[in-house]
Amino acid sequence: MASPHPETGGAPFNVVGPGAGLHQIVIVGGGAGGLELATKLGDKLGKKGKAAITLIEKSQSHFWKPHLHEIAAGSMDMATYEINHLAQSYWHGYRYRYGEVVGIDRDQQTVTTAPYVDEHGEAVIAPRVFRYDTLVIGIGSLTNDFGTPGVKEHAIALETPAQAARFHRRLVNACIRAHAQAEPRRPGQLTVAIIGAGATGVELAAELHKTTRTLVSYGLDRIDPSEDIRIVLIEAAPRVLPAIPEQVSGAAMRLLAEIGVEVRTGAAVAEVTADGLRFASGEFMPAELVVWAAGVKAPDMLKDFGGLEANRINQLVVHPTLQTTRDDNIFALGDCAACEWLGKPGVNVPPRAQAAHQQASHMYRQIVARLEGKPLKPWKYRDFGSLVSLGKYSTVGNLMGGLVGGNLWVEGYFARMMYISLYKLHELALHGFVKVALDTLARLLTRRTEPHVKLH
């Protein structure tokens, strides 16, 4: 089969990946699970010449998705925490290739990436073709707007660092505008409506309550945050955090009430407009900024990706071994995989960072077994509980498993430390102990000399 060169798009050649003759492992998606898997495979197999590993990702850097609400609120500097894909691949023995996978040929065992054109309209990368022996799909999830009118045009989703940074810029500009204008403020001018009271929505509401007050304290003295800034958290279900235990939900609800975040449950949104939103009841709420954080789905490209089986939210259906149901050479992990929760018939593993972390570790062992001709083993999800951070105010959640001997309710400082440890586990998987320890110390020192809220 003759195709354009996978690196240059030049003269046709037989499609191969780097390290011809080695087992070709291609990972599509450099999120939490995909990047952890590529790093471990590169360290253990790539550096030793036992396999050729290629990571294909459409972003040039990686940022841990559960931290996006902190970028949006301005309490975290993205540049401090993002990881450059090219540098990570160089250090850990795998190849990073920039691109978005748009097609697959399961018979030839190849995937195709789209051409890349920069912001000036100049072609940078031609379409490329990559051959695989083992393919792992880990492209994560997107916000599900359920077809609600106006969401795509007028609401902001927090799916990428760029979207979170865009929200923060609009928030800062809204405050500066309100401070500088001579005319009275219009209704809803400093209202932020967050649709969806899952973990992202709840954490964003609490973080915004803190950072907007800090922002105003830097000299925007014509704004009274208690009177002028309104943060409204909207949920169609009867309670906030509907997917996690009711005790955690109740504690979060009490903390949100204490700090003055307005919560509206049992409220379905029918439409988002340029100046607010309309509820199914017909009521209109004016709002300067609308964040849509309700529901998730896998990207639309997986609806019919090479004839692989997908569910109604586009997730690839996988066996307990994480192999897709229609092709044993293709695996899926993370939010884009529909994997049954063993021991809970009919229930799929929830889209959580801890699930992606566990799947990446299991996938490494699966690939090693595959290379050695050994049978693959099923993956069993271990639920360690749920933790929700309300910024400086508190952290609430429940811990589960053998570590605590069942289900343990936690709140406050201990819960905060457990929440932070989730990200530290991700960092350790990518960098190892020494680098993580040094980076953590450096962040603690520099944090003392920087504004506590990003001001631009």
N, C-alpha and C positions, 0 to 999 in steps of 0.2 A: 504494500500500500504506500503510495507516494503522497507526501504532504509537505506543506511549508515547514521549514526548519523551526523547531519549537522555541529556539532562542531568538532568531533573527527574522523569521518569516521569509527567508531567502529561497535559495534553490531547493527543489523537492528532494526528499531523502526518505529512507525507511524510518518510520517513527520509533524512536527509542527515548528513554529518559537518561539522566546522568548515570554514569556507571554501567555502561552496557554490559550485559552478561550477568549482572547481579539481579536479585529479586527487586522489582520496582514497587515501592510503596508510595502512593500518592495520597496526600491528605488535603482535602478541600475545606478551607475555613480555618482561620487562625484565631478563633476565640479561645475561651478558657480551656476547653477540652482538647481542641485541635492543636493548640500551641504546646500544651503540656505533653501530649503524645509525641509530637514531632521532636521536642527537646529530648525526651527520654530515649526515643528510638535513635536519634542522632548520636547521643552520648554512648549508648550501649551497642548499637549495630553499625551506624554510619561511620563513626570514627575508626572502627575495627575492620571496615571493608566487608561486612557480612550482608549488607543490603544497601540500596540506594533510596534515600528518603527525600521526597519533594513536598513542600508545603505551598499550596496555591491560595493566595488571599488577596482580596481586592482593596484592602487598606494597607498602607505602608507601615503602620504602627499598631500595637495592641494596647488596649486599655480594659481593665476589669469592669465588666458591665454593671455589677452591683454598686459601683461607685459613681455612676453617671449622675445620680441626683445631687451629689456633692459638687460636681462640675457645674450643674445647672444653677445651684444655689450660690456658687462662688466661694465655697469653703475649701476647695481643693484645686491646686494648680495642676492641670493636665500634664504639662511638660515634665513635672517631677515624677510622675507615676507611669507614663507611657513607655512602651518597649518597642524599639525599632526592630522590625522583622528581619531586615537584612543583617544587622549586627548579631541578633540572636542566632540566626542560622549559621553564621560564620563561626561563632564561638562553640556551637554545639553539634557540628558535624552533619547538618542536613542542608538542602538547597531551598531557598525561598524564591518563589516566582510570583511577581505581581500580576494579578489578572482576575477576572471574574469568569468562572466556569459557566458556559451557556449550553453545552451539549455533551452528549456521551454516545459512544458506539460500543455497546456491550459485546458485540461479536469480535471486534478488533481490540477490545479492551483499551480504549483511548477516551480521553476527555478533551474538549476544545474550550479555549478561552476567547473572550471577545476582544476586539482591537481596543487599544487605549488611545484616546485623543485628549490632549491637555486643554487647559482653559483658553488657550489662544487658537484652538482648532488645528493644531499641528499633530500629526500622527507620531506617536512615541513607540508603540508596540503593535505589531500586526497580529492577527489571530494566530494562536499557537495550539499545537496538539501534543498531548503528553500520554505516553503509554503507561499502563499500570499492570501489575500482577495482583496487587491488593490495593483496593480503593477504600478510603475512609471519608465519609461525608460528615462534616461537623460545622455547618454554616449557621447554626443558631436559630433565633426566632425574631419575628417582627411584631409590632403592635397590631392587634386585630381591631379594626374600627367597625366591624360588623355591618359595613355598608351605610353607616350613619352619614347623612348629607352634611357637607361642609367640613368634615374632619380633615381631609387631605389638604384643603385649601387654607383653612384658618387655624387649625390646632397644631401644636408642636408635640411630636413624639420624642421620647428619650431612648432612642435605639442606638445612637452613635455619639461619640465625643463631639462631633461637629454640631449635631442637633442640640446637645446639652449646652455647648458654648454659645450657640445662637440664642437660646432661651436666656442665658445669663446676660448677654449684651442687650437684649430687648428689655430685660428687667432693670438693668442699670440706667438705660436711656429713659425708661418710663419714670423712674424716680427723679432723674435730673430734670426732665421736662416738667414734671409736676412742681418741682422746687422753683424753677425759673419763670414759669408762666405768670402773666399778670392777671389773666381772666380766672374766674372760679373754676374749680375742677368739675368735669362732667361726671355723671353717674358711672360708677364702675371703673374710673380711670386708674386706680391703683388696686384693682381686684385681680387676684390670680385664682382661676378656677382649675382645679385638678380633678379630672374625671377618671375614676378608678381608685378605690381605696385598698388595693393590694399593698404589698411591701413597698414598691416603688412610690406609690402615691402617698402613703403614710409617712415614709422617710423624707420625701421631698417637702411635704407640708411642714414638718417639724424643723427641717433644716432651713427652709425659707423664713420661718418665723424668727429664727436667730439671726440669719445673715442680713435680712432687710433692716433690722434694728441696728446692726453694726454699720451697715452702709449709710444709713441716715445719720448716724452719730459722727461721721467724718465731715460734717459741715452742711448737710442738707437740712438746715434748721427750720425751714418753712413746712416741713412734713412732720406730723405727729404720727408715729407708727401705730400707736394704739387706736387712733381715731381714723386715720386716712388709709392705712394698708389693710386690706381684707384678703385673707386666704381661706378659700372654700374648698373642702374635700367632698367629692360627690361619688356615691356608690349606689348602684342599682339593687344590690343585695341588702338584706335586713341589717347587716352589721359590717363594720370595717374588717379588713383581713379575713374575708369569708372562707379562705382555703386553709386556715390554720386554726388551732384549738381556740375555743371560745374564751378561755381564761386569758390568753394572750390578747385577743381582740378587745376584751373588756378593759384590760389594763392600758392598752394603747388609746382607747377611746377616752378614758379618764385623763390621761396625760395630755392629749390634744385639747380637751376641754379646759384644763388648767392653764394652758398657755394661750388660749384664745383662738385656736383654729376652729372655724365653723365646719361642722360635719353634717352632711345631709345624706341619710341612708334611705333606701327604698325609693330612690329618685332616678328615673331613667331619662337619659338625654336623647332628644329626638333630632336635634339639629345644632350645628355650630355655625355661627355667623361671624362676620368681620368684627363685630363689636360685642359679642357675647355668645350666649347659648340659650336654647329653648328646651324646656323639659317636655316630656310626654304629656304632662298635665296641661300644657299650653302656657305656663308661666315662662317669662323671659328674664334672664339674669344678665345684666351688662357686665362685661369683664374686659380688661386690657389684655390679659394673656390667658390662653386656654391650653392646658397640657392634657393630652390624651394618654392615659396609662391603664386603660381597661382592656384586658384580654391579650392573649398572644397567639400567634400562628407561625408556622414555618414559611419561608419564602415561596412565592407562587411558582418559581421555576421547578419545584419538586412535585407539582401536580401531576405531571406526566414526564418524569425524568427517566428516559430510556425504558419506559414501561414498568418501572418499579412500583410496587404497591405503596400507596399513600392514603392517609385517612382524610377526614373532612377538613382538618386544619393544615393540610399539606405535609404532615410529618411522614417520614418513611417508616413503614411498619417493619419491625425487626424481630427476629427470633431472640430467645434469651442469650444466645451467643453473640448478639449484636450484629449478626449477619442479616442482610435484607432478605425478605421472604422469597424473592424471585431470582436472586443471584448470590451465590455463596462467596464470590470474590469481592463483593461490595458490602461494607459495614457502615453503620451510622451511629453517631453518639451525640449527646447533648440535647438541646431543645428541639432539634429537627428530627429526633428519633422517637417513634412511638414504641416504647418498650414496656411490656407487661410487668407489673410489680409482682414478682414471684411470691406466692402465699396470699395474694389478694386478687382472686380471679376477676377479670373484667376491669381492673383498675390499672392505669398506666402510671409509670414513674413520673412525678411532677417535674416541671422544668425549673430546676434549682441548680445553683452553682455546685453544691455538694454532689449532686448526681453526675454532673459533667466531670468533676474531679475523680470520682470513683470509676467512671466509665473509662477515662483515659488510662488509669492504672491497669484496669482489667484488659483494655485493648492492647496494651503493650505485651502482656502475658499471652494474649491470644495470637498476636503476630509472631512472637517467638515460637509458640507451639506449632503454628502453621508452617514456619520455615523448617522446623525439625520433623514435620510429618506426624505430629501428635494430634490426638483429638482435641477439639475445642471444648471449653467448659462454659456453662451458663453463668451469667452475671446476676447477682442478687443484690438489690439495692438495700443499703443500711441507712435507715432514717435516723439521723443524729439530732433531729428536732428543728425548730424554727426560731430564728432570732431577728428582731426588728429594732433598728436603731432610730431613736428620736433625737439624734444629735447630742448636744450637751445636756439635754433634759433627763434622758434615761435610755436604757436599752431593756427590752422585755422579750421573753421567749420561753421555750421549753426545750430541755435537753432529753434525749432518749438514747437507749442502747445500754450495753453492758457497762459502759463507763460510769453511769449513774444508777444502774440497777433498776431501770424502768423509765418512768416519765417524771422529770424533775422541773418544777416551775422555777424560773430564775428572773431576777430583775436587778437593775442598778449596775454597780461597778463590775461585779463578777460577770454579769451578762454582757457588759460592754467589752471586757477582755476576751470573752469567748467569740464575740462578733468580730473583733479585730483579728483573732486567730484564724478565721476562715480565709481572710486575704493573705495572711502570712503563710498558710499552707500552699496557696497558689504561688506565692513568690518563691518559696523553698523549692517547689517542683520545677521552677524555671531557672533559678540562679544558684541554689545551694546555700548552706548556712552562712558561710563567711561573708559573701556579698550582701545577703539580706541583713545580717547584723550591722555591717558598716553603713549600708543605705539607711537603715532605721535610725542609727545614731546621727547621721548627717541631717536627716529630715527634722529630728528633734531640735538640733542646734539652729538650723536656718529658720525654723518656724518662729523662733523667738524674735527674729529681726524683720519679719515680714508682716504686712497687714493681714488680719485674720479673715478678711474677705477680699476676693479679687475685685478690683475697682474698675476694670475695663473689659 
